[in-house]
Amino acid sequence: MKTIAEKIAKPAYPVRIMQFGEGNFLRAFVDWMIDRLNEEAGFQTAVTVIQPIAAGLAEKINAQKGLYTLFLNGLREGKPHSEHRVVRCLDRCIDPYANFQEYLSTAENRDLRFVVSNTTEAGIAFNADDRMTDAPPSSFPAKLAVWLHRRYSFFQGSAASGLVFLPCELIEDNGDKLKDCLLKYGDLWRLEKGFGQWIDRSCVFTNTLVDRIVTGYPKERA
């Protein structure tokens, strides 16, 4: 007997978005918008999710083939409104603590264009104890720096391999601070000068401000 996840068709879109964070906020906000863009605007993009901490949801997400149901409750045209949607844009979720090489290999994806993150307010922080040889490093920026260096090396510093970063961590100037951490790791690890130049010239770091209330699911309607 097929499970619900096996019965629902999921489009085979190229992965153009790397997402650090698999919690409710990104899945109910960013991934919901990507799913609608795919359906309504022909965006045709899948998302690979990276579990940012050791204890996460990768196993559960993959067991459902990346599918999940989002319930929206609120007002529409001044009247109470409720709807649900099966979100189908997630390709897979990778646990870098269990599958570090699989994590690094995603940096070689030529189709990638965007990096989204939400690793809590404390996630964008520099940790001088992180090493490039750690598998993986502890902090999110260090994990990202190792991954970006793999991409920089694989594409030989090509400007076309640069990415657009959309951090959703709730701190002021989140994009600027993430970029600063990455450049600091380049200096700490004594990486080639071209790596820092590639980050500075070929990658775009946006400062975002997001506002959406994401609560738990209605258990009485599960």
GIJOJO-V570408 format. One record per pair of residues at least 24 apart in sequence whose ideal C-beta (glycine too) atoms are under 10 Angstrom apart, sorted by sequence separation. I is the first residue (numbers start at 1). J is the second residue. If there is no record, write none. Layout:
i	j
I	J
I	J
//
This chain:
i	j
11	35
66	90
117	141
119	143
179	203
13	38
65	90
66	91
119	144
179	204
180	205
17	43
64	90
65	91
66	92
179	205
11	38
16	43
22	49
65	92
66	93
117	144
140	167
178	205
11	39
16	44
17	45
19	47
21	49
22	50
23	51
62	90
177	205
178	206
16	45
17	46
18	47
19	48
20	49
21	50
22	51
23	52
61	90
64	93
115	144
140	169
175	204
176	205
178	207
13	43
14	44
15	45
16	46
17	47
18	48
19	49
20	50
21	51
22	52
27	57
62	92
63	93
175	205
176	206
177	207
13	44
14	45
15	46
16	47
17	48
18	49
19	50
20	51
21	52
22	53
61	92
62	93
104	135
174	205
175	206
176	207
12	44
13	45
14	46
15	47
16	48
17	49
18	50
20	52
21	53
61	93
62	94
103	135
104	136
115	147
173	205
174	206
175	207
11	44
13	46
15	48
19	52
23	56
24	57
60	93
61	94
62	95
103	136
115	148
149	182
174	207
175	208
11	45
12	46
13	47
22	56
23	57
27	61
58	92
59	93
61	95
100	134
101	135
144	178
148	182
152	186
165	199
173	207
174	208
11	46
21	56
22	57
31	66
35	70
58	93
100	135
157	192
172	207
173	208
174	209
10	46
21	57
22	58
57	93
58	94
59	95
100	136
141	177
145	181
149	185
162	198
163	199
171	207
174	210
31	68
56	93
58	95
107	144
141	178
144	181
145	182
148	185
149	186
157	194
161	198
162	199
172	209
22	60
32	70
57	95
58	96
97	135
140	178
141	179
144	182
145	183
148	186
153	191
156	194
157	195
162	200
165	203
166	204
167	205
170	208
22	61
27	66
31	70
56	95
58	97
59	98
96	135
97	136
104	143
107	146
112	151
141	180
142	181
145	184
146	185
152	191
153	192
159	198
162	201
163	202
164	203
165	204
166	205
167	206
169	208
170	209
28	68
32	72
47	87
55	95
56	96
58	98
96	136
103	143
107	147
141	181
142	182
145	185
149	189
152	192
157	197
158	198
162	202
163	203
164	204
165	205
166	206
167	207
168	208
170	210
27	68
29	70
49	90
54	95
56	97
58	99
95	136
96	137
106	147
107	148
110	151
140	181
141	182
144	185
145	186
153	194
157	198
161	202
162	203
163	204
164	205
165	206
166	207
167	208
168	209
169	210
170	211
28	70
46	88
47	89
48	90
49	91
51	93
53	95
54	96
55	97
104	146
105	147
107	149
108	150
109	151
139	181
141	183
142	184
149	191
152	194
153	195
156	198
159	201
160	202
161	203
162	204
163	205
164	206
165	207
166	208
168	210
27	70
28	71
46	89
47	90
48	91
49	92
50	93
51	94
52	95
53	96
54	97
100	143
103	146
104	147
107	150
108	151
124	167
141	184
142	185
145	188
146	189
149	192
152	195
155	198
159	202
165	208
167	210
24	68
28	72
45	89
46	90
47	91
48	92
49	93
50	94
51	95
52	96
53	97
54	98
103	147
106	150
107	151
110	154
123	167
125	169
141	185
145	189
152	196
157	201
158	202
159	203
166	210
168	212
44	89
46	91
47	92
48	93
49	94
50	95
51	96
52	97
104	149
105	150
106	151
107	152
108	153
109	154
110	155
123	168
124	169
152	197
157	202
24	70
39	85
43	89
45	91
46	92
47	93
48	94
50	96
51	97
100	146
104	150
107	153
108	154
123	169
125	171
139	185
142	188
145	191
149	195
152	198
51	98
96	143
103	150
104	151
107	154
108	155
122	169
123	170
124	171
142	189
148	195
151	198
152	199
155	202
51	99
107	155
110	158
113	161
115	163
116	164
117	165
118	166
119	167
121	169
123	171
137	185
36	85
38	87
39	88
105	154
112	161
113	162
114	163
115	164
116	165
117	166
118	167
119	168
120	169
121	170
122	171
124	173
149	198
35	85
38	88
39	89
96	146
104	154
110	160
112	162
113	163
114	164
115	165
116	166
117	167
118	168
119	169
120	170
121	171
124	174
145	195
148	198
149	199
152	202
35	86
36	87
38	89
96	147
110	161
112	163
113	164
114	165
115	166
116	167
117	168
118	169
120	171
123	174
124	175
126	177
130	181
148	199
152	203
35	87
37	89
51	103
109	161
112	164
114	166
115	167
116	168
117	169
118	170
124	176
125	177
151	203
32	85
34	87
35	88
36	89
50	103
108	161
121	174
124	177
125	178
132	185
33	87
34	88
35	89
107	161
124	178
126	180
127	181
131	185
132	186
145	199
10	65
32	87
34	89
35	90
48	103
123	178
124	179
126	181
130	185
148	203
8	64
10	66
31	87
33	89
34	90
50	106
107	163
118	174
124	180
125	181
126	182
128	184
132	188
133	189
8	65
10	67
31	88
32	89
117	174
124	181
126	183
127	184
128	185
131	188
132	189
5	63
6	64
31	89
48	106
126	184
127	185
130	188
131	189
132	190
5	64
6	65
8	67
28	87
30	89
31	90
119	178
126	185
129	188
130	189
132	191
3	63
4	64
5	65
7	67
27	87
128	188
3	64
4	65
5	66
6	67
48	109
117	178
127	188
3	65
5	67
27	89
126	188
4	67
5	68
27	90
115	178
3	67
48	112
4	69
46	111
50	115
52	117
45	111
52	118
53	119
47	114
49	116
50	117
52	119
53	120
22	90
45	113
52	120
45	114
47	116
50	119
19	89
53	123
19	90
22	93
52	123
17	89
19	91
22	94
17	90
22	95
15	89
17	91
19	93
13	88
15	90
10	86
13	89
15	91
18	94
20	96
11	88
14	91
15	92
8	86
10	88
11	89
13	91
9	88
10	89
12	91
8	88
10	90
34	114
5	86
10	91
4	86
34	116
54	136
30	114
52	136
54	138
18	103
31	116
53	138
30	116
50	136
29	116
30	117
52	139
53	140
18	106
30	118
52	140
115	203
18	107
29	118
26	116
50	140
114	204
115	205
15	106
18	109
26	117
27	118
52	143
117	208
26	118
52	144
114	206
116	208
118	210
16	109
25	118
26	119
50	143
15	109
17	111
18	112
24	118
50	144
14	109
16	111
17	112
18	113
19	114
20	115
21	116
23	118
25	120
14	110
15	111
16	112
17	113
18	114
19	115
20	116
21	117
22	118
23	119
14	111
15	112
16	113
17	114
18	115
19	116
20	117
21	118
23	120
50	147
13	111
14	112
15	113
16	114
17	115
18	116
19	117
20	118
21	119
14	113
17	116
18	117
19	118
20	119
21	120
21	123
20	123
21	140
20	140
20	143
20	144
18	144
20	147
18	147
18	151
84	217
84	218
30	166
82	218
84	221
30	168
29	168
74	213
82	221
73	213
26	168
73	215
25	168
70	214
71	215
18	163
25	170
71	216
73	218
17	163
21	167
71	217
17	164
18	165
19	166
20	167
21	168
70	217
71	218
20	168
21	169
69	217
17	166
19	168
20	169
68	217
71	221
71	222
69	222
30	210
32	212
29	210
29	211
30	212
32	214
29	212
26	210
28	212
29	213
25	210
28	213
29	214
28	214
25	212
27	214
28	215
25	213
26	214
25	214
28	217
24	214
23	214
24	215
24	216
24	217
//
